[in-house]
Amino acid sequence: MTELRTFHLPESVTGSDSDVSLGRELIRTWQTDGIFQVAANEDQDRKTARAIESSKRFFEQPMEFKAQRVSDLTYSGYIASGEEVTAGEADFSEIFTVTKDIAPDDSRVQAQWPCHGPTPWPDDEYRQSMQAYMDELGTIGEKLLRLVALGLGLDDIDALTKLTHDGWHHMRVLRFPAKSPATDRGIGAHTDYGLLVIATQDEVGQALYIRPPVEGERRNRNWLPEESAAGVFEDDDHWTYVRPVARTFTVFPGDVMQLITNGALLSTPHKVKLADRERYAFAYFHEPSFEAVARPLDPASTDEPLHYGSHFTDMFMRCYPDRITTRRILDEDRVSVLSKLREAALEV
């Protein structure tokens, strides 16, 4: 275990000399440690506490209640322990996934865009606490992307935030049971498929491990089916335990960041073990818009542009091949709708 660096973000990011210096430090820390922490203020800490308490109330409900909170239009809602699989092996976490909450009469829902629709909230209190929390994390995400642009030396401070206008931000609320004699597996080794990950864990600890960059090591491009990162480093060395620190968020890059920076910032592999007692965690994903196309900053890169909506849908269909949402996408041929969206976006 090593101590993670903790950064304090400015009230706003304007491109000042101090912003540029901070951006460069964020980049260097990701390149050496694969992860850093951001200090939370009092208001953010209160929203975290409320989100945890609201989530505990939901997960304490009977299974028949939780099982009804599943959407057939989106991948939002309840996921039972063992339903999610990483590298062919079941993960042991209960999850409530929050995706963009879109009304049924929205034109995109009516046009059968995959993954578009309302979130199956258990009640208004949970909706309010989760949305307030995600709005706070979204503000952090926008600041970080502007700082990263400065740290990378880009001429445009908004080179990355242009992608996240009307971003497809989403969050996974995770409840992990206590470990048993049979297993201590929470989630298997993987990288996250998006742009930026902002995570929070409670005080229990013993659980989250990340794998920092290793000099000379090639990382799989997880957005390509033939190069999946799921389970790749599961039993290797170099894993680092992430100790919970009060009033902080942990932040690391995802696959889209690796694509955009041509590997200058690598997607961070991570895994979760079960602890001696129940624990809770949040993984928030600060993402491009569904229609956005992520392109490598280096014009010499051989990586193809990535249509984010297609990438998101493909990843979830891969993770949940038997979920009702996947079946509806296939049964109603919403894949063809997605293909048209992708073709239109790539022409721009």
N, C-alpha and C positions, 0 to 999 in steps of 0.2 A: 504494500500500500504506500502511495506517495501523497503528499499534500497537494491538492489542486490549487492553482492560482485563482484568486478571486478578484474580479474587476468591478469597479463602480462606474456605471454609465452616466454620461452627462444628461442634463435636462433636455437638450436638443443637440443634434449633430449638424454642424454648419460647414464643416470643412476647415476648421481652424487648425493651427499647428498642433495643438494638443489632441485634436480629433485624429489627425494623421498619425501621430505618435502612438495613440491608443490603438488605432486600427492595425498598425504594424505589430504591436505587441500581441494582439489577439491572433493574428496570422501565425506569428512565431510559436505561440503556445499551442495552437492546434497542430502545427507541424512537428512539434516535439512530443506533446502529451496526448494529442487527439481529443482533448476536452478541456474546458475551463468552467469556472463558476462566475455567475453574475450576482452581485449583492441585491437583495430585495429590500424595499423600503417598508414602512409600517403598514401602509395601505395594501401593498402587494401581499404582505405576510397575512393580513386579515383575510384577504380573498382566498389565499391558499388554505387557511384553516377552515373557512366556510365550505370550500370545495371538498375538502377531505371529509368533514362531518356530513355534508349532504350525500356524498358517495357511500359512506358507511351506512346511512339510513337506507339507501337503495339496495345495497348488497345484502342487508339483513332481512329483506323481504323474502317471502316464500318463493320457491322456484317457479311455481305456476304463475306468479305475478311477474317475475323477471322475464320468463320465457315469452310473455306476450309483448314485450318491448323490443320487437324486431321488425325492421322495415324490409319489405320486398322490393322497394324502389332504390334504396340506398344501402350502404354498408354500415349505417348507424344502428345503434341499439345494442342489445345484450348478446354476449358471446360466452357460452358456458365453458367451464374448465375442461380442457381436453379437446375442445372443438378446433382450436387453432393448432396448426402443425408447422414445425420448422424442420426442414431437411428430413421429412418423413417420420418425425417423432412428435408425439403430442406434447404441447406445453400445458403447464398447470397453473393457469391464471384465469380468474373471472374478469371480464372486460365489459365496459360500456363505452362504445365508440361514438363520439360526437362528430358529425360531418356538417357541412353547410346546410342550414335549415331553410328549405325552399318550399314555399306554399304550393299546394296541388294545382292551383290555377295559373301558376307561372308558365310563361310561354315555353320555357325549356323543358319543364315537366310534361306539358301537353305534347311537345314534339318528341317525346320519348328519349331524351338524352340520358344515357346511362348514368347511374349514381346520383340523379337529381330527384329530390323530393323532401318531405318533412322528416324531422327527427322524431322518433317515437318516445318522447319524454315521459317519464313516469308521473311527473306532476310539474306545476308551474315553479315551485321553489327550486327544484333541481335545474330546470331550464335557466332560471335567472342567475343562480350561483355559477353554473358552468359558463354561461355566456359572458358574465362579468369577468370571470377568471380568464377566459380565452381572449377577451378584449385587452386585458392587461398584458398578457403574454404577447399579443400581436404588436403592441406598442414597443415592447422590448425587441421583438423580431425585426421591426423596421429600423430601429436604431442600429442594431447589430449589422444588418445588411449594408447600411450606409457606411458604417465604420470599416466593414470588410472591403467595400469598394475602395475606400481611401487607402487601406492597408495593402491592397493589391496594386496600388498606383494607377487606378483607372481615372481617366479624365472626367468621367461623368459620375458624380457622387450617387446618382440614382440609377446606375447601370443595372443593379440587381433589384431594387424596389420597383422598377418599371414592370418586372415580371409578376410581382406580388400584388399589383392593383386588382382589387376584387379577388384576392387570393383564395385558393381552395384550402384554407386552414382547417385543420381538424385535430382531434385529440383522443387519446385512448386513456380511459380511467381504468387502472388495474388493481385488482385485489388478489394478493397472493396468499394462499393458505400456509399454515406452518408446515415445515418439512416432515416427512414420515419415514419410517424405516425402509419403505419401498423406493422413495425417490426424493431428491433435493432439487429437481429440475423445475425452474420457473419458466424461462424462455430460452430456447437454444440460441447459439451464436448466429448473428446476422448483422447486416447493415440496414439502415432505414432508407427508403426509396426516394425521399423527398429532398428538399433544399436545406432546411435548418431545423434541428431538433432542440427543444427547450424542455428539460425534464425536471420533475420535482419528486422527491421521495420523503416518506415520513422518517421518524427518528429510529426506526427499528434496525436498519442496516443489515449487514451480513449478506447482501444480495446482489447489488449491481457491480458488474465487472466490465471494463472496456479494454480494448487492445490498441495501444498507441502505434503510430507508424514505426515500421522497422526498416532501417536503411537498406536499400537495394531490393526490397520486397515488392512484388507486383500485386496490386489489389484487383480482384475481379470487378468487371463492370457489370454490376448487378442488374442494370436495366436491359442487358442482353440475356435472353433465356439460356444460351449456352455458357454463360459465365456467372451463374447464380452464386451469391455470397453466402447463402444459407448453410450453416453448419461447417463452413470451410475451415475455420480456426478453432473449432470446438475444444479439441484436446491439446492444442499447441501451447507453447510457453508465451511469455510476455503479457499475460493478462494482469490488469491492475484493478484492485478493489477500490471502489468509489465510496468513501466513508460519507455518511449523511452529515451535512453541516447546516445548522439552523439558518433560516432567512437567506437562503441562496437558491439559485436555479443552476443546473448543469446544462451546458450547451456544447453541441458537437455537430459537425457537418454530415449531410446525407449524400445519397448517390447523385442527385442533381447538381449539388455543389462540386462534386468530383468531376462530373462531366463538363460543367461550365469552365472550371479552372484547369482543365486538362491534367488533372492529377496533382496540381500544386497543393490543393486541399483534399485530402482523402476522406472518404466516408468511413466513419469510425465503427469497427465491429464491436458489438457488446452482447452480453448475455446476462441472465438473471438466475440466481439460485434461490431456493426457498430458505427462509430463515427459521429460527427456533419458534417464532410465533407469527401470527398474521401480520401482513404489512400492506400498505397502500402506496401507489405511485401514479404520477401523471406523465404522459409523454405527449407534448404538444408539437405539431408539425406546422411550421411557417412556410407556406407553399406558394408557387406560382398560381395564376388563375387557371381554371380548367382548360381554357382555350389558348393559353400561352405556349410558346415554343422556346425551349431552352437550347441555346447554341453555345459551342465552345468559344471562349474569348479569343483564343489563338486561331487565326485563320488557317494555319497550317495543320490543325488537328484533323485526324481522319475520322473522328466520331461524327455520326450523323446527328442532325438536329432532333430533339426529343419533344414530341407533342405531349404536354403534361397530362391532359385528360386521358389520353390513351394509356400513358404510363401508369397513372393511378388505377385505372380500371383493370389493366392487365395484372398489376401486382395483387389487387384484391381478389380477382378471379383465381389467380394462382394460389393464394393463401386459403381461399374458401370455395373450393370447387363444388361442394355439396350444399352451400348455403342457398336459401330461397331466392336471394337477390341474384346470384349467379345464374340460377335456373331461369329466372324471368328474363335476364339479359339475353340468354341464349334462345329461349322459347319465342321471344318477340323480336328476335334478330336486331336487337339494339346495337350490336357490333357494327352493323352496316351504317347506322346513324353516326356512330363514333368515327368510322372510317371517313365519312363525308366531312365531319368536323375537322379531322386531322388534315385531310387534303386541302381544305379551304385555308387552314391556319398556316400550312407550309408554303402556300402560294404567296402569302403576304411578304 
